[in-house]
Amino acid sequence: MSGMSSTPAPSSLDPEIAARLKRDADGLFPAIAQQYDTGEVLMLGWMDDEALHRTLTTGRCTYWSRSRQEYWVKGDTSGHAQHVKSVALDCDADTVLVKVDQVGAACHTGTRTCFDTDVLTLGQ
């Protein structure tokens, strides 16, 4: 696939939502995935308008892979799907919080979250 440009790709995202979003130079914004019932922070991925549209309409988290330059639906390869419960914009409209029901591991390393293996020590 061709690389991202600074102009977002055409998308079916609701124009009112698209007008509110603040994106980086590549047309992307961070998407935080959180377990809906426990509040556990699972991972951070990147979305563009089309990925958000797909997430909202399919009920499965769709991200933009910056390394592969393609869309990917969490769980299509691994079976570790994220079933969307809600999506919210933050106060600046530059980040989305996706509350999900995570099936299996969220991290590509096989751990439950991307934040449970390298905990830093405070007070040093």
MMTF fields as JSON, N, C-alpha, C and O atoms, coordinates in Angstrom:
{
  "mmtfVersion": "1.0.0",
  "mmtfProducer": "UNKNOWN",
  "numBonds": 495,
  "numAtoms": 496,
  "numGroups": 124,
  "numChains": 1,
  "numModels": 1,
  "chainsPerModel": [1],
  "groupsPerChain": [124],
  "chainIdList": ["A"],
  "bondAtomList": [4, 2, 8, 6, 12, 10, 16, 14, 20, 18, 24, 22, 28, 26, 32, 30, 36, 34, 40, 38, 44, 42, 48, 46, 52, 50, 56, 54, 60, 58, 64, 62, 68, 66, 72, 70, 76, 74, 80, 78, 84, 82, 88, 86, 92, 90, 96, 94, 100, 98, 104, 102, 108, 106, 112, 110, 116, 114, 120, 118, 124, 122, 128, 126, 132, 130, 136, 134, 140, 138, 144, 142, 148, 146, 152, 150, 156, 154, 160, 158, 164, 162, 168, 166, 172, 170, 176, 174, 180, 178, 184, 182, 188, 186, 192, 190, 196, 194, 200, 198, 204, 202, 208, 206, 212, 210, 216, 214, 220, 218, 224, 222, 228, 226, 232, 230, 236, 234, 240, 238, 244, 242, 248, 246, 252, 250, 256, 254, 260, 258, 264, 262, 268, 266, 272, 270, 276, 274, 280, 278, 284, 282, 288, 286, 292, 290, 296, 294, 300, 298, 304, 302, 308, 306, 312, 310, 316, 314, 320, 318, 324, 322, 328, 326, 332, 330, 336, 334, 340, 338, 344, 342, 348, 346, 352, 350, 356, 354, 360, 358, 364, 362, 368, 366, 372, 370, 376, 374, 380, 378, 384, 382, 388, 386, 392, 390, 396, 394, 400, 398, 404, 402, 408, 406, 412, 410, 416, 414, 420, 418, 424, 422, 428, 426, 432, 430, 436, 434, 440, 438, 444, 442, 448, 446, 452, 450, 456, 454, 460, 458, 464, 462, 468, 466, 472, 470, 476, 474, 480, 478, 484, 482, 488, 486, 492, 490],
  "bondOrderList": [1, 1, 1, 1, 1, 1, 1, 1, 1, 1, 1, 1, 1, 1, 1, 1, 1, 1, 1, 1, 1, 1, 1, 1, 1, 1, 1, 1, 1, 1, 1, 1, 1, 1, 1, 1, 1, 1, 1, 1, 1, 1, 1, 1, 1, 1, 1, 1, 1, 1, 1, 1, 1, 1, 1, 1, 1, 1, 1, 1, 1, 1, 1, 1, 1, 1, 1, 1, 1, 1, 1, 1, 1, 1, 1, 1, 1, 1, 1, 1, 1, 1, 1, 1, 1, 1, 1, 1, 1, 1, 1, 1, 1, 1, 1, 1, 1, 1, 1, 1, 1, 1, 1, 1, 1, 1, 1, 1, 1, 1, 1, 1, 1, 1, 1, 1, 1, 1, 1, 1, 1, 1, 1],
  "groupList": [{"groupName": "MET", "atomNameList": ["N", "CA", "C", "O"], "elementList": ["N", "C", "C", "O"], "formalChargeList": [0, 0, 0, 0], "bondAtomList": [1, 0, 2, 1, 3, 2], "bondOrderList": [1, 1, 2], "singleLetterCode": "M", "chemCompType": "L-PEPTIDE LINKING"}, {"groupName": "SER", "atomNameList": ["N", "CA", "C", "O"], "elementList": ["N", "C", "C", "O"], "formalChargeList": [0, 0, 0, 0], "bondAtomList": [1, 0, 2, 1, 3, 2], "bondOrderList": [1, 1, 2], "singleLetterCode": "S", "chemCompType": "L-PEPTIDE LINKING"}, {"groupName": "GLY", "atomNameList": ["N", "CA", "C", "O"], "elementList": ["N", "C", "C", "O"], "formalChargeList": [0, 0, 0, 0], "bondAtomList": [1, 0, 2, 1, 3, 2], "bondOrderList": [1, 1, 2], "singleLetterCode": "G", "chemCompType": "PEPTIDE LINKING"}, {"groupName": "THR", "atomNameList": ["N", "CA", "C", "O"], "elementList": ["N", "C", "C", "O"], "formalChargeList": [0, 0, 0, 0], "bondAtomList": [1, 0, 2, 1, 3, 2], "bondOrderList": [1, 1, 2], "singleLetterCode": "T", "chemCompType": "L-PEPTIDE LINKING"}, {"groupName": "PRO", "atomNameList": ["N", "CA", "C", "O"], "elementList": ["N", "C", "C", "O"], "formalChargeList": [0, 0, 0, 0], "bondAtomList": [1, 0, 2, 1, 3, 2], "bondOrderList": [1, 1, 2], "singleLetterCode": "P", "chemCompType": "L-PEPTIDE LINKING"}, {"groupName": "ALA", "atomNameList": ["N", "CA", "C", "O"], "elementList": ["N", "C", "C", "O"], "formalChargeList": [0, 0, 0, 0], "bondAtomList": [1, 0, 2, 1, 3, 2], "bondOrderList": [1, 1, 2], "singleLetterCode": "A", "chemCompType": "L-PEPTIDE LINKING"}, {"groupName": "LEU", "atomNameList": ["N", "CA", "C", "O"], "elementList": ["N", "C", "C", "O"], "formalChargeList": [0, 0, 0, 0], "bondAtomList": [1, 0, 2, 1, 3, 2], "bondOrderList": [1, 1, 2], "singleLetterCode": "L", "chemCompType": "L-PEPTIDE LINKING"}, {"groupName": "ASP", "atomNameList": ["N", "CA", "C", "O"], "elementList": ["N", "C", "C", "O"], "formalChargeList": [0, 0, 0, 0], "bondAtomList": [1, 0, 2, 1, 3, 2], "bondOrderList": [1, 1, 2], "singleLetterCode": "D", "chemCompType": "L-PEPTIDE LINKING"}, {"groupName": "GLU", "atomNameList": ["N", "CA", "C", "O"], "elementList": ["N", "C", "C", "O"], "formalChargeList": [0, 0, 0, 0], "bondAtomList": [1, 0, 2, 1, 3, 2], "bondOrderList": [1, 1, 2], "singleLetterCode": "E", "chemCompType": "L-PEPTIDE LINKING"}, {"groupName": "ILE", "atomNameList": ["N", "CA", "C", "O"], "elementList": ["N", "C", "C", "O"], "formalChargeList": [0, 0, 0, 0], "bondAtomList": [1, 0, 2, 1, 3, 2], "bondOrderList": [1, 1, 2], "singleLetterCode": "I", "chemCompType": "L-PEPTIDE LINKING"}, {"groupName": "ARG", "atomNameList": ["N", "CA", "C", "O"], "elementList": ["N", "C", "C", "O"], "formalChargeList": [0, 0, 0, 0], "bondAtomList": [1, 0, 2, 1, 3, 2], "bondOrderList": [1, 1, 2], "singleLetterCode": "R", "chemCompType": "L-PEPTIDE LINKING"}, {"groupName": "LYS", "atomNameList": ["N", "CA", "C", "O"], "elementList": ["N", "C", "C", "O"], "formalChargeList": [0, 0, 0, 0], "bondAtomList": [1, 0, 2, 1, 3, 2], "bondOrderList": [1, 1, 2], "singleLetterCode": "K", "chemCompType": "L-PEPTIDE LINKING"}, {"groupName": "PHE", "atomNameList": ["N", "CA", "C", "O"], "elementList": ["N", "C", "C", "O"], "formalChargeList": [0, 0, 0, 0], "bondAtomList": [1, 0, 2, 1, 3, 2], "bondOrderList": [1, 1, 2], "singleLetterCode": "F", "chemCompType": "L-PEPTIDE LINKING"}, {"groupName": "GLN", "atomNameList": ["N", "CA", "C", "O"], "elementList": ["N", "C", "C", "O"], "formalChargeList": [0, 0, 0, 0], "bondAtomList": [1, 0, 2, 1, 3, 2], "bondOrderList": [1, 1, 2], "singleLetterCode": "Q", "chemCompType": "L-PEPTIDE LINKING"}, {"groupName": "TYR", "atomNameList": ["N", "CA", "C", "O"], "elementList": ["N", "C", "C", "O"], "formalChargeList": [0, 0, 0, 0], "bondAtomList": [1, 0, 2, 1, 3, 2], "bondOrderList": [1, 1, 2], "singleLetterCode": "Y", "chemCompType": "L-PEPTIDE LINKING"}, {"groupName": "VAL", "atomNameList": ["N", "CA", "C", "O"], "elementList": ["N", "C", "C", "O"], "formalChargeList": [0, 0, 0, 0], "bondAtomList": [1, 0, 2, 1, 3, 2], "bondOrderList": [1, 1, 2], "singleLetterCode": "V", "chemCompType": "L-PEPTIDE LINKING"}, {"groupName": "TRP", "atomNameList": ["N", "CA", "C", "O"], "elementList": ["N", "C", "C", "O"], "formalChargeList": [0, 0, 0, 0], "bondAtomList": [1, 0, 2, 1, 3, 2], "bondOrderList": [1, 1, 2], "singleLetterCode": "W", "chemCompType": "L-PEPTIDE LINKING"}, {"groupName": "HIS", "atomNameList": ["N", "CA", "C", "O"], "elementList": ["N", "C", "C", "O"], "formalChargeList": [0, 0, 0, 0], "bondAtomList": [1, 0, 2, 1, 3, 2], "bondOrderList": [1, 1, 2], "singleLetterCode": "H", "chemCompType": "L-PEPTIDE LINKING"}, {"groupName": "CYS", "atomNameList": ["N", "CA", "C", "O"], "elementList": ["N", "C", "C", "O"], "formalChargeList": [0, 0, 0, 0], "bondAtomList": [1, 0, 2, 1, 3, 2], "bondOrderList": [1, 1, 2], "singleLetterCode": "C", "chemCompType": "L-PEPTIDE LINKING"}],
  "groupTypeList": [0, 1, 2, 0, 1, 1, 3, 4, 5, 4, 1, 1, 6, 7, 4, 8, 9, 5, 5, 10, 6, 11, 10, 7, 5, 7, 2, 6, 12, 4, 5, 9, 5, 13, 13, 14, 7, 3, 2, 8, 15, 6, 0, 6, 2, 16, 0, 7, 7, 8, 5, 6, 17, 10, 3, 6, 3, 3, 2, 10, 18, 3, 14, 16, 1, 10, 1, 10, 13, 8, 14, 16, 15, 11, 2, 7, 3, 1, 2, 17, 5, 13, 17, 15, 11, 1, 15, 5, 6, 7, 18, 7, 5, 7, 3, 15, 6, 15, 11, 15, 7, 13, 15, 2, 5, 5, 18, 17, 3, 2, 3, 10, 3, 18, 12, 7, 3, 7, 15, 6, 3, 6, 2, 13],
  "groupIdList": [1, 2, 3, 4, 5, 6, 7, 8, 9, 10, 11, 12, 13, 14, 15, 16, 17, 18, 19, 20, 21, 22, 23, 24, 25, 26, 27, 28, 29, 30, 31, 32, 33, 34, 35, 36, 37, 38, 39, 40, 41, 42, 43, 44, 45, 46, 47, 48, 49, 50, 51, 52, 53, 54, 55, 56, 57, 58, 59, 60, 61, 62, 63, 64, 65, 66, 67, 68, 69, 70, 71, 72, 73, 74, 75, 76, 77, 78, 79, 80, 81, 82, 83, 84, 85, 86, 87, 88, 89, 90, 91, 92, 93, 94, 95, 96, 97, 98, 99, 100, 101, 102, 103, 104, 105, 106, 107, 108, 109, 110, 111, 112, 113, 114, 115, 116, 117, 118, 119, 120, 121, 122, 123, 124],
  "secStructList": [7, 7, 7, 7, 7, 1, 1, 7, 7, 7, 7, 7, 1, 7, 2, 2, 2, 2, 2, 2, 7, 7, 7, 7, 6, 6, 1, 7, 3, 3, 3, 3, 3, 3, 3, 6, 6, 6, 7, 7, 3, 3, 3, 3, 3, 3, 3, 7, 2, 2, 2, 2, 2, 2, 2, 2, 2, 2, 1, 5, 7, 3, 3, 3, 3, 6, 6, 6, 6, 3, 3, 3, 3, 6, 6, 6, 6, 6, 1, 7, 7, 3, 3, 3, 3, 3, 3, 3, 3, 7, 6, 6, 1, 1, 7, 3, 3, 3, 3, 3, 3, 3, 7, 1, 7, 7, 1, 6, 6, 1, 1, 1, 7, 6, 6, 1, 1, 7, 7, 7, 7, 1, 7, 7],
  "xCoordList": [0.837, 0.0, 0.875, 2.015, 0.365, 1.118, 1.092, 0.205, 2.072, 2.193, 1.121, 0.434, 1.001, 0.04, 0.553, 1.761, -0.346, 0.024, -0.572, -1.314, -0.257, -0.771, -2.243, -2.885, -2.789, -4.21, -4.912, -4.564, -5.911, -6.593, -7.224, -7.703, -7.209, -7.851, -9.358, -9.898, -10.037, -11.488, -12.072, -11.608, -13.072, -13.65, -15.146, -15.66, -15.827, -17.263, -17.58, -18.738, -16.563, -16.78, -17.753, -17.682, -18.647, -19.614, -18.87, -17.932, -19.26, -18.556, -18.493, -17.535, -19.502, -19.471, -18.365, -17.711, -18.15, -17.05, -15.726, -14.8, -15.622, -14.386, -13.963, -12.772, -14.933, -14.611, -14.039, -13.302, -14.362, -13.889, -12.515, -11.787, -12.143, -10.887, -9.661, -9.616, -8.668, -7.35, -6.385, -6.275, -5.689, -4.82, -3.371, -3.103, -2.432, -1.028, -0.769, -1.696, 0.469, 0.824, 0.513, 0.378, 0.399, 0.08, -1.412, -1.825, -2.227, -3.667, -4.106, -5.216, -3.244, -3.511, -3.766, -3.388, -4.418, -4.617, -4.543, -4.883, -4.092, -3.975, -5.334, -6.279, -5.405, -6.609, -6.212, -5.46, -6.722, -6.443, -7.539, -8.726, -7.14, -8.099, -8.097, -7.046, -9.297, -9.476, -10.529, -11.564, -10.261, -11.254, -12.46, -12.328, -13.627, -14.81, -15.274, -15.793, -15.107, -15.664, -14.67, -15.081, -13.378, -12.38, -11.602, -10.975, -11.636, -10.869, -9.412, -8.651, -9.01, -7.628, -7.253, -7.956, -6.132, -5.643, -4.91, -3.966, -5.342, -4.83, -3.722, -2.686, -3.93, -2.959, -3.24, -4.283, -2.296, -2.467, -2.188, -1.158, -3.111, -2.929, -3.163, -3.4, -3.097, -3.299, -4.462, -4.624, -5.264, -6.391, -6.322, -5.714, -6.956, -7.286, -8.809, -9.483, -9.349, -10.802, -11.459, -12.482, -10.872, -11.468, -11.413, -12.372, -10.308, -10.211, -11.271, -11.889, -11.483, -12.513, -13.897, -14.732, -14.137, -15.416, -15.655, -16.741, -14.653, -14.801, -15.038, -15.838, -14.343, -14.512, -15.936, -16.556, -16.454, -17.805, -18.887, -19.922, -18.66, -19.711, -19.648, -20.662, -18.483, -18.366, -18.399, -18.69, -18.101, -18.034, -16.759, -16.657, -15.782, -14.456, -13.42, -13.535, -12.4, -11.375, -10.552, -9.989, -10.496, -9.666, -8.627, -8.959, -7.375, -6.265, -5.522, -5.697, -4.688, -3.773, -2.396, -1.895, -1.777, -0.425, 0.577, 0.68, 1.307, 2.31, 3.469, 4.064, 3.806, 4.925, 4.554, 5.365, 3.333, 2.906, 2.154, 1.932, 1.756, 1.011, -0.269, -0.558, -1.032, -2.296, -3.216, -2.768, -4.504, -5.476, -5.383, -5.07, -5.655, -5.742, -6.826, -6.969, -7.571, -8.639, -8.066, -7.624, -8.078, -7.515, -8.205, -9.424, -7.395, -7.907, -8.096, -8.274, -8.064, -8.268, -7.189, -7.471, -5.964, -4.871, -4.699, -4.56, -4.707, -4.409, -5.609, -5.442, -6.819, -8.01, -8.306, -9.308, -7.444, -7.588, -8.334, -7.752, -9.613, -10.446, -10.785, -10.785, -11.071, -11.582, -12.994, -13.184, -13.982, -15.377, -15.724, -15.662, -16.085, -16.29, -17.572, -18.641, -17.431, -18.573, -18.923, -20.101, -17.912, -18.148, -16.898, -15.795, -17.089, -15.976, -16.211, -17.321, -15.163, -15.278, -14.066, -12.943, -14.315, -13.228, -12.798, -13.624, -11.501, -11.074, -11.445, -11.977, -11.165, -11.605, -11.005, -11.601, -9.831, -9.188, -9.504, -9.085, -10.229, -10.581, -9.35, -9.37, -8.257, -7.062, -6.693, -5.652, -7.552, -7.358, -8.731, -9.678, -8.832, -10.078, -9.829, -8.758, -10.84, -10.835, -11.87, -13.057, -11.406, -12.291, -12.41, -11.445, -13.59, -13.834, -14.271, -15.217, -13.555, -13.731, -13.892, -13.591, -14.374, -14.286, -13.174, -13.36, -12.024, -10.84, -10.918, -11.145, -10.731, -10.658, -9.178, -8.482, -8.691, -7.284, -6.355, -6.729, -5.138, -4.089, -4.329, -4.757, -4.048, -4.13, -2.787, -2.743, -1.688, -0.354, 0.128, -0.169, 0.869, 1.399, 2.421, 2.762, 2.923, 3.869, 3.164, 3.814, 1.825, 1.061, 0.629, 0.013, 0.947, 0.52, -0.845, -1.285, -1.497, -2.843, -2.887, -3.782, -1.913, -1.846, -0.448, 0.484, -0.315, 1.004, 1.774, 2.912, 1.161, 1.753, 2.06, 2.184, 2.185, 2.378, 3.745, 3.968, 4.655, 5.945, 7.133, 8.2, 6.984, 8.122, 7.71, 7.719, 7.35, 6.9, 8.123, 9.047, 8.122, 9.258, 9.128, 8.019, 10.276, 10.298, 10.196, 10.888, 9.33, 9.162, 10.141, 10.6, 10.456, 11.245, 12.736, 13.427, 13.253, 14.705, 15.334, 16.547],
  "yCoordList": [-1.184, 0.0, 1.237, 1.195, 2.306, 3.545, 4.151, 3.848, 5.016, 5.639, 6.676, 7.126, 7.039, 8.065, 9.418, 9.628, 10.311, 11.671, 12.59, 12.142, 13.863, 14.8, 15.096, 15.699, 14.69, 14.851, 13.537, 12.517, 13.535, 12.283, 11.662, 12.356, 10.327, 9.606, 9.825, 10.058, 9.752, 9.873, 8.844, 7.705, 9.246, 8.373, 8.599, 9.632, 7.615, 7.726, 8.192, 8.149, 8.641, 9.11, 10.284, 11.154, 10.297, 11.384, 12.722, 12.944, 13.612, 14.886, 15.744, 16.493, 15.641, 16.408, 15.926, 16.736, 14.618, 14.066, 14.426, 14.861, 14.251, 14.546, 16.002, 16.292, 16.916, 18.335, 18.645, 19.619, 17.839, 18.079, 17.486, 17.986, 16.435, 15.726, 16.569, 17.299, 16.457, 17.057, 15.91, 14.976, 15.996, 14.913, 15.388, 16.588, 14.426, 14.79, 15.024, 14.971, 15.278, 15.599, 14.464, 14.695, 13.241, 12.087, 11.768, 10.762, 12.625, 12.401, 11.411, 10.883, 11.154, 10.15, 10.782, 11.924, 10.008, 10.4, 9.131, 8.047, 9.267, 8.089, 7.571, 8.334, 6.253, 5.578, 4.675, 3.716, 4.988, 4.199, 3.153, 3.481, 1.896, 0.814, 0.493, 0.269, 0.475, 0.229, -0.854, -0.841, -1.801, -2.827, -2.146, -1.447, -2.348, -1.571, -1.787, -0.854, -2.975, -3.244, -3.092, -2.857, -3.222, -3.116, -1.802, -1.426, -1.094, 0.135, -0.097, 0.862, -1.348, -1.688, -1.079, -1.277, -0.332, 0.229, -0.88, -1.467, -1.164, -2.312, -1.957, -2.621, -0.933, -0.603, 0.779, 1.38, 1.26, 2.473, 2.129, 1.538, 2.503, 2.316, 3.647, 4.663, 3.638, 4.854, 4.654, 3.583, 5.685, 5.667, 6.886, 7.902, 6.761, 7.919, 7.936, 7.133, 8.841, 8.954, 7.64, 7.25, 6.961, 5.716, 4.617, 3.86, 4.518, 3.516, 3.768, 2.827, 5.041, 5.371, 5.031, 4.475, 5.363, 5.011, 3.509, 3.072, 2.715, 1.255, 0.758, -0.152, 1.354, 0.972, 1.249, 0.409, 2.416, 2.804, 1.97, 1.691, 1.575, 0.879, -0.636, -1.303, -1.197, -2.658, -3.197, -4.374, -2.338, -2.805, -3.554, -4.167, -3.514, -4.108, -3.018, -2.215, -2.979, -1.936, -2.114, -3.179, -1.052, -1.001, 0.088, 1.209, -0.242, 0.692, 0.872, 0.103, 1.911, 2.114, 1.686, 2.211, 0.749, 0.309, 1.254, 1.309, 1.989, 2.91, 2.15, 2.628, 0.982, 0.215, -0.499, -0.571, -1.028, -1.758, -0.888, -1.284, 0.323, 1.24, 0.6, 0.647, -0.003, -0.605, -0.668, -0.558, -0.846, -1.012, -2.417, -3.359, -2.556, -3.882, -3.887, -2.951, -4.96, -5.152, -6.021, -7.144, -5.486, -6.209, -7.563, -7.647, -8.62, -9.972, -10.767, -11.983, -10.118, -10.873, -11.934, -13.009, -11.644, -12.614, -13.439, -14.66, -12.773, -13.428, -14.108, -15.02, -13.667, -14.14, -13.347, -13.601, -12.386, -11.572, -10.286, -9.202, -10.427, -9.335, -8.319, -8.625, -7.111, -6.054, -5.72, -5.162, -6.07, -5.785, -4.443, -4.294, -3.477, -2.101, -1.959, -2.418, -1.307, -0.988, 0.494, 0.849, 1.369, 2.809, 3.464, 2.93, 4.642, 5.443, 6.88, 7.397, 7.529, 8.922, 9.719, 9.216, 10.968, 11.911, 12.547, 12.756, 12.863, 13.618, 15.084, 15.471, 15.894, 17.295, 18.118, 19.108, 17.723, 18.444, 17.838, 18.374, 16.741, 16.012, 15.557, 15.484, 15.247, 14.75, 13.317, 12.797, 12.693, 11.306, 10.671, 11.329, 9.385, 8.67, 7.607, 7.004, 7.395, 6.327, 5.31, 5.617, 4.101, 3.038, 2.024, 1.334, 1.937, 0.947, -0.328, -0.34, -1.411, -2.664, -3.83, -3.728, -4.931, -6.214, -6.964, -7.434, -7.072, -7.683, -9.194, -9.717, -9.895, -11.35, -11.722, -11.429, -12.36, -12.767, -11.588, -10.573, -11.735, -10.732, -9.524, -9.664, -8.331, -7.125, -6.824, -6.267, -7.19, -6.858, -7.892, -9.08, -7.429, -8.34, -9.312, -10.304, -9.04, -9.948, -11.102, -12.031, -11.044, -12.108, -11.82, -12.67, -10.623, -10.275, -9.597, -9.118, -9.567, -8.998, -7.551, -7.168, -6.73, -5.337, -5.025, -5.807, -3.889, -3.437, -2.75, -2.324, -2.641, -1.852, -2.669, -2.096, -3.99, -4.792, -5.459, -6.208, -5.212, -5.905, -5.004, -5.514, -3.698, -2.819, -1.67, -0.502, -2.037, -1.044, -0.338, -0.985, 0.983, 1.766, 2.037, 2.157, 2.133, 2.37, 3.865, 4.677, 4.217, 5.618, 5.961, 5.078, 7.239, 7.726, 7.504, 7.551, 7.27, 7.088, 8.234, 8.24],
  "zCoordList": [0.0, 0.0, 0.0, 0.461, -0.498, -0.493, 0.896, 1.695, 1.189, 2.499, 2.739, 1.821, 3.993, 4.378, 3.896, 3.79, 3.612, 3.273, 4.315, 5.19, 4.233, 5.223, 4.996, 5.855, 3.868, 3.603, 3.887, 3.292, 4.798, 5.108, 3.87, 2.973, 3.852, 2.756, 2.831, 3.913, 1.693, 1.721, 2.688, 2.75, 3.424, 4.439, 4.505, 4.076, 5.048, 5.266, 6.68, 7.095, 7.434, 8.798, 8.783, 7.915, 9.742, 9.894, 9.804, 10.569, 8.899, 8.71, 9.977, 10.169, 10.835, 12.079, 13.005, 13.661, 13.065, 13.861, 13.207, 13.891, 11.899, 11.178, 11.364, 11.484, 11.39, 11.54, 12.915, 13.069, 13.91, 15.269, 15.533, 16.391, 14.818, 15.09, 14.79, 13.8, 15.661, 15.421, 15.158, 15.952, 14.031, 13.585, 13.523, 13.478, 13.522, 13.332, 11.843, 11.035, 11.486, 10.092, 9.127, 7.925, 9.634, 8.79, 8.777, 8.201, 9.412, 9.437, 10.498, 10.436, 11.469, 12.496, 13.86, 14.12, 14.719, 16.114, 16.959, 16.485, 18.232, 19.086, 19.528, 19.733, 19.667, 20.146, 21.307, 21.134, 22.478, 23.67, 23.816, 23.798, 23.959, 24.197, 25.681, 26.281, 26.271, 27.695, 27.88, 27.214, 28.795, 29.114, 29.744, 30.749, 29.162, 29.535, 30.966, 31.578, 31.519, 32.843, 33.991, 35.127, 33.722, 34.794, 34.753, 35.744, 33.61, 33.47, 33.107, 32.982, 32.934, 32.598, 31.242, 30.251, 31.207, 29.953, 29.213, 29.741, 27.996, 27.254, 26.272, 26.238, 25.486, 24.439, 23.867, 24.125, 23.095, 22.324, 20.868, 20.543, 20.004, 18.573, 17.881, 18.535, 16.571, 15.777, 14.826, 14.241, 14.677, 13.746, 12.843, 13.18, 11.695, 10.869, 10.772, 11.418, 9.973, 9.881, 9.472, 10.034, 8.497, 8.007, 9.061, 9.21, 9.794, 10.858, 11.928, 12.426, 12.282, 13.258, 12.711, 13.425, 11.454, 10.83, 10.9, 11.28, 10.539, 10.571, 11.995, 12.214, 12.957, 14.362, 14.814, 15.466, 14.472, 14.877, 14.201, 14.806, 12.966, 12.211, 12.303, 12.098, 12.607, 12.669, 14.095, 14.309, 15.073, 16.445, 16.773, 17.836, 15.875, 16.074, 15.874, 14.948, 16.739, 16.629, 15.366, 15.112, 14.584, 13.392, 13.597, 13.982, 13.34, 13.518, 12.196, 11.251, 12.16, 11.039, 11.507, 12.501, 10.818, 11.15, 10.488, 9.263, 11.312, 10.771, 10.152, 9.186, 10.677, 10.133, 8.84, 7.917, 8.768, 7.566, 6.57, 5.426, 7.024, 6.164, 5.627, 4.431, 6.557, 6.176, 7.392, 8.534, 7.127, 8.2, 8.749, 8.021, 10.035, 10.632, 11.697, 12.484, 11.691, 12.674, 13.782, 13.542, 15.0, 16.137, 16.273, 16.421, 16.22, 16.403, 15.132, 15.198, 13.965, 12.721, 12.518, 11.989, 12.933, 12.795, 14.057, 13.992, 15.212, 16.49, 17.141, 17.951, 16.792, 17.483, 18.748, 19.417, 19.082, 20.289, 19.959, 19.925, 19.721, 19.221, 20.306, 21.498, 19.857, 20.722, 20.247, 19.166, 21.073, 20.77, 21.404, 22.624, 20.584, 21.017, 21.829, 21.427, 22.988, 23.844, 23.748, 23.778, 23.632, 23.472, 22.931, 23.048, 22.33, 21.807, 22.232, 22.104, 22.741, 23.176, 22.719, 22.699, 22.352, 22.067, 23.372, 24.26, 23.502, 24.673, 24.492, 23.452, 25.5, 25.508, 24.373, 23.95, 23.873, 22.764, 21.402, 20.376, 21.381, 20.158, 19.374, 18.145, 20.124, 19.448, 19.857, 19.454, 20.657, 21.099, 21.273, 21.701, 20.938, 21.205, 22.262, 22.325, 23.087, 24.074, 23.625, 23.514, 23.37, 22.92, 24.049, 24.377, 24.639, 25.672, 24.979, 24.192, 25.294, 24.576, 25.545, 26.734, 24.998, 25.685, 24.959, 23.836, 25.605, 25.012, 25.14, 26.231, 24.034, 24.028, 24.009, 23.036, 25.06, 25.116, 25.312, 25.899, 24.813, 24.984, 24.087, 22.941, 24.621, 23.802, 23.146, 22.049, 23.813, 23.307, 22.291, 22.412, 21.298, 20.285, 20.872, 20.229, 22.101, 22.749, 23.45, 23.929, 23.512, 24.126, 25.557, 26.201, 26.065, 27.417, 27.376, 26.331, 28.516, 28.613, 28.15, 27.396, 28.601, 28.181, 27.674, 27.864, 27.036, 26.577, 27.7, 27.502, 28.878, 29.951, 31.201, 32.283, 31.084, 32.291, 32.415, 33.365, 31.495, 31.571, 31.904, 32.249, 31.814, 32.032, 32.955, 32.566, 34.19, 35.169, 35.745, 36.236, 35.682, 36.162, 37.652, 38.174, 38.342, 39.773, 40.065, 39.451, 41.005, 41.413, 42.528, 43.253, 42.661, 43.781, 43.673, 44.691, 42.51, 42.36, 41.627, 41.415]
}
